Amino acid sequence: VYFRQTYIQVIDYLNSIKCHNGYAIDTAFDDLPKRIHLQTYLVEPNLVHHIGLYSRLRHMYINPYLLD
């Protein structure tokens, strides 16, 4: 979750990186705060529901019944 004021920074960062085998978009998002010096916050309880069915890190489809 990013604030509206940081969208341009996030878009510029994503346009500047190259994902490859071993450096998936998930990892790039994990690197984002330290690369562009964003303040991070922990939100509890988790308000985000993962909807991805393909794991780029595991190179496989995920059983959607296991996500909840």
Protein Blocks (a to p, Z undefined) as FASTA:
>chain_A
ZZfklmmmmmmmmmmpccdehiafklmmmmmmmmnopacddddddfbdcfbfbdfklopa
cdfklmZZ
